[in-house]
Amino acid sequence: MDDTKRILIRVGIDFVILCCVGFPILIFFLIGQPYKRGFFCDDESLMHPFHDSTVTNWMLYIIGIALPVLVIIGTELVRAHVKKSDKQPLKVYNVTVPYWVVEAYKSVGVFGFGAACSQLLTDVGKYTIGRLRPHFFDVCKPMMPDGTTCKDSINQGRYIEDFSCTSTLSSERMIKEMRLSFPSGHSSFS
């Protein structure tokens, strides 16, 4: 089997394997519904005010993905110049591919697969546990089916499972995110 065919098969298999992990992540994000956990109205751990994330998503992606990929590529470049390999460059469709690119592809591929597996496990945990975020009351402003709220004494000390969010400041995405507190996505990603 010539190099071109062998490389294309390998890249194709790598792509299929990555899709097997990446597709469930996408499904969770687009249509996944977290477990609907209840709460106690006097739960102080849910009474914190809402604040935007200290570490924004774009900062996390730069530090967690772009930086390691650049370090891997830089390391493979340095290794290629310091340690001259006796391995011949590959030819793919008459294009010469330096061996350091092949090594960088392997390393970045392993890193990407590991990051995707970590994200999938985190998402499975988040969606099955459904832990409410510390700013739950601020984001949701829950109202029970009988029209009472947590300010009414009838709800004190009672576990509430049936409620609707009445906050006009919260988007549908924020309402979904309020149930995805644990495990921490930022912590697991870093």
URMO-V867910 format. One record per residue. OMEGA is omega in whole degrees, 0 to 359 (999 if undefined). Layout:
omega:OMEGA
omega:OMEGA
This chain:
omega:182
omega:184
omega:184
omega:182
omega:181
omega:180
omega:180
omega:177
omega:180
omega:179
omega:177
omega:178
omega:178
omega:181
omega:180
omega:180
omega:179
omega:177
omega:178
omega:177
omega:184
omega:182
omega:177
omega:177
omega:179
omega:179
omega:177
omega:184
omega:186
omega:186
omega:181
omega:177
omega:181
omega:176
omega:183
omega:180
omega:178
omega:183
omega:170
omega:182
omega:181
omega:179
omega:184
omega:180
omega:180
omega:187
omega:181
omega:177
omega:179
omega:173
omega:173
omega:180
omega:176
omega:176
omega:182
omega:181
omega:182
omega:176
omega:180
omega:181
omega:178
omega:182
omega:186
omega:181
omega:186
omega:181
omega:178
omega:179
omega:177
omega:178
omega:179
omega:181
omega:178
omega:179
omega:180
omega:176
omega:180
omega:179
omega:181
omega:181
omega:181
omega:183
omega:180
omega:181
omega:176
omega:179
omega:181
omega:175
omega:180
omega:175
omega:177
omega:184
omega:179
omega:174
omega:180
omega:179
omega:180
omega:184
omega:180
omega:178
omega:177
omega:180
omega:178
omega:178
omega:180
omega:183
omega:179
omega:178
omega:178
omega:178
omega:181
omega:179
omega:178
omega:179
omega:179
omega:178
omega:178
omega:179
omega:180
omega:178
omega:177
omega:180
omega:178
omega:178
omega:182
omega:186
omega:179
omega:180
omega:177
omega:181
omega:180
omega:180
omega:180
omega:180
omega:183
omega:183
omega:181
omega:183
omega:188
omega:188
omega:188
omega:174
omega:180
omega:182
omega:180
omega:178
omega:179
omega:177
omega:179
omega:178
omega:180
omega:185
omega:181
omega:183
omega:181
omega:179
omega:181
omega:177
omega:185
omega:176
omega:183
omega:181
omega:173
omega:180
omega:183
omega:182
omega:178
omega:182
omega:186
omega:176
omega:178
omega:179
omega:179
omega:179
omega:177
omega:182
omega:182
omega:179
omega:186
omega:185
omega:188
omega:354
omega:183
omega:179
omega:179
omega:181
omega:182
omega:181
omega:182
omega:999
